[in-house]
Amino acid sequence: MKTETPDQILAAIHAHRPMSRSHLYNILSLLEIKPAGVNQRPQRYPVGTSDKILAHLGFLAAEPDEPVKLPTMRQLRAERDRSVKAIGGR
């Protein structure tokens, strides 16, 4: 079974954004990612852990085949105008 150490995970995440080791452990517990095995120093996590974290942070699409589509400015303005009208503004 292939594994990743916290240093390898941090190196993969640092390419997208800086992150401290304590924040990494907080995210690991939030996503309920457990170490592979017991009492290892350094802890080893399953391969793909860095990808799961990057997907959680929004840097990778959850489904690799599904491209991320951002709304256009025209769509954003239309939605804003619709919501303002709904609450009786303007």
C-alpha positions in Angstrom: 0.0 0.0 0.0 1.4 3.4 -1.0 1.3 6.1 1.5 2.1 9.9 1.9 3.7 11.6 4.9 2.5 14.9 6.2 5.5 16.6 4.7 4.6 15.2 1.2 1.0 16.3 1.7 2.1 19.8 2.7 4.4 20.1 -0.3 1.6 19.2 -2.7 -0.8 21.7 -1.0 1.9 24.5 -0.8 1.8 24.6 -4.6 -1.7 26.1 -4.3 -1.7 27.9 -1.0 0.4 28.0 2.2 -0.8 25.8 5.1 0.6 25.1 8.6 1.0 21.6 9.9 -1.7 22.3 12.6 -4.2 23.4 9.9 -3.4 20.2 8.0 -4.2 18.1 11.0 -7.5 20.0 11.5 -8.5 19.4 7.9 -7.5 15.7 8.2 -9.8 15.3 11.2 -12.6 17.3 9.5 -12.5 15.0 6.4 -12.1 12.0 8.8 -9.0 10.8 7.1 -7.2 8.3 9.3 -3.5 7.3 9.2 -2.8 4.0 7.4 -1.5 1.8 10.2 -0.8 2.5 13.8 2.0 4.2 15.8 4.1 5.3 12.9 6.5 8.3 13.0 6.0 10.1 10.8 2.3 9.2 10.3 1.5 7.9 6.9 -1.8 8.6 5.1 -3.3 6.8 2.1 -2.3 8.0 -1.4 -4.6 10.7 -2.7 -5.0 12.4 0.6 -3.5 15.6 -0.8 -6.0 15.5 -3.7 -8.9 15.1 -1.3 -7.7 18.1 0.7 -7.3 20.2 -2.4 -10.7 19.2 -3.7 -12.2 20.2 -0.2 -10.4 23.6 -0.5 -11.7 24.1 -4.0 -8.5 23.8 -5.9 -9.5 20.6 -7.7 -12.8 19.5 -9.1 -14.4 16.7 -7.0 -14.9 14.8 -10.3 -11.9 15.0 -12.5 -14.0 14.7 -15.7 -16.3 17.5 -14.7 -14.9 20.9 -15.5 -15.5 23.8 -13.2 -17.9 26.3 -14.9 -17.9 29.8 -13.4 -20.9 32.1 -14.0 -20.4 35.0 -16.3 -20.7 38.6 -15.1 -24.0 39.0 -17.0 -25.4 36.0 -15.1 -24.3 37.4 -11.8 -25.8 40.8 -12.4 -29.1 39.2 -13.6 -29.3 37.2 -10.4 -28.5 40.2 -8.2 -31.2 42.2 -10.0 -33.7 39.4 -9.6 -33.1 39.1 -5.8 -33.3 42.9 -5.3 -36.6 43.0 -7.1 -37.9 40.1 -5.0 -37.3 42.0 -1.7 -38.8 45.2 -3.1 -35.7 47.2 -3.7 -34.8 49.7 -6.5 
